Amino acid sequence: MGTMWAAYIFTILALFALPSAITQDTYFIIVWLSSGFLQLELLPIIVVGQNIQAAAAKRSEDTYKDAEEIQKHLLAQDQAMSDIVSRLEKLGGPTASA
């Protein structure tokens, strides 16, 4: 249902009723357009859009989780470098501030 192929099939299906709507008056053309065509077309297109947005939201969430893991790793590296600098200072070696 939530594919563009469904939208194409529904378009063809809705177009089968168009000739009979055209042979009648304007009211039937409006009824065909509002109930026959738009409703059949918009439903699968809306579902396709929702599927695309859901996939984008999932990618965003994965990116956020990856960034959290990278941040944890960087903090651990910062701590390790601070420990190394502290040890060097205790030994009387060169420091980053020198």
Secondary structure, DSSP 4 states (H G I P E B T S, - for coil): --SHHHHHHHHHHHHHHHHHHHHS-HHHHHHIIIIIIIHHHHHHHHHHHHHHHHHHHHHHHHHHHHHHHHHHHHHHHHHHHHHHHHHHHHHT---TT-
